[in-house]
């Protein structure tokens, strides 16, 4: 499947101390839609550093780690995974 476009589902701006991820929706040329969770290393670190996190770790198959939430960075990462053939496994069907 060829990626047509993607969009943010969440507000991207936030303080440096935030630990939540953002979600995106991807639309493919055949009209199908998928979604994924994006984390920056800083927000992932903030999440795992919370003293009350229980359990102190997690596994999310449809999570992509990105350098930043800048649209250019996200676009490059998505296109890379598309070219490598693993974009479907990095996303979840709607």
Legacy VTK file of the C-alpha trace (Angstrom):
# vtk DataFile Version 3.0
C-alpha trace
ASCII
DATASET POLYDATA
POINTS 94 float
0.000 0.000 0.000
1.204 3.485 -0.840
0.984 6.203 1.803
-1.033 9.141 0.539
-0.810 11.469 3.561
-0.911 11.652 7.333
-2.177 14.076 9.981
-1.717 14.811 13.664
-4.553 13.595 15.888
-3.227 15.390 18.973
-1.857 18.801 19.834
1.901 18.747 19.281
2.969 21.662 21.457
3.707 21.084 25.098
6.143 21.649 27.924
9.502 19.908 28.125
8.266 17.881 31.092
5.379 16.235 29.249
5.429 12.473 28.987
2.460 11.678 26.773
2.732 10.504 23.169
0.893 11.901 20.182
-1.180 9.959 17.687
-1.289 10.298 13.927
-3.666 9.002 11.264
-2.266 7.755 7.977
-4.324 7.553 4.776
-3.334 5.234 1.953
-4.080 5.420 -1.767
-6.681 2.641 -1.503
-8.632 4.777 0.993
-7.690 2.718 4.054
-6.630 4.440 7.250
-4.236 3.385 9.959
-2.888 5.089 13.074
0.263 5.102 15.122
1.671 6.466 18.335
4.701 8.753 18.075
7.122 9.300 20.921
10.169 11.516 21.124
13.085 10.208 23.192
12.545 13.031 25.706
8.874 12.265 26.272
9.573 8.554 26.514
12.260 9.270 29.094
9.881 11.558 31.013
7.235 8.831 31.034
9.549 6.109 32.308
11.037 8.490 34.918
7.706 9.068 36.653
7.979 7.650 40.189
4.431 6.257 40.172
4.570 4.433 36.814
3.305 0.894 37.259
4.433 -1.266 35.632
7.732 0.520 35.053
7.755 -0.266 31.316
5.477 -1.090 28.400
5.279 -2.544 24.892
3.305 -0.901 22.100
3.693 -2.540 18.672
2.331 0.465 16.764
4.710 3.002 18.313
7.320 4.908 16.312
10.134 6.839 17.987
10.898 10.125 16.226
13.580 12.730 16.814
10.975 15.475 17.023
7.324 16.135 16.288
8.292 18.386 13.369
6.289 17.364 10.317
9.431 17.031 8.168
10.971 14.541 10.606
7.766 12.523 10.788
7.376 12.528 7.004
10.938 11.238 6.533
10.459 8.474 9.103
7.140 7.354 7.614
8.528 7.349 4.069
11.569 5.388 5.232
9.370 2.716 6.846
7.185 2.649 3.757
10.237 2.051 1.525
11.489 -0.665 3.887
8.095 -2.387 3.794
7.396 -2.172 7.516
4.997 0.779 7.716
1.991 -1.540 8.133
3.570 -3.308 11.109
4.405 0.092 12.678
0.748 1.151 12.460
-2.630 -0.230 13.447
-5.741 -0.499 11.280
-8.654 1.774 12.130
LINES 1 95
94 0 1 2 3 4 5 6 7 8 9 10 11 12 13 14 15 16 17 18 19 20 21 22 23 24 25 26 27 28 29 30 31 32 33 34 35 36 37 38 39 40 41 42 43 44 45 46 47 48 49 50 51 52 53 54 55 56 57 58 59 60 61 62 63 64 65 66 67 68 69 70 71 72 73 74 75 76 77 78 79 80 81 82 83 84 85 86 87 88 89 90 91 92 93
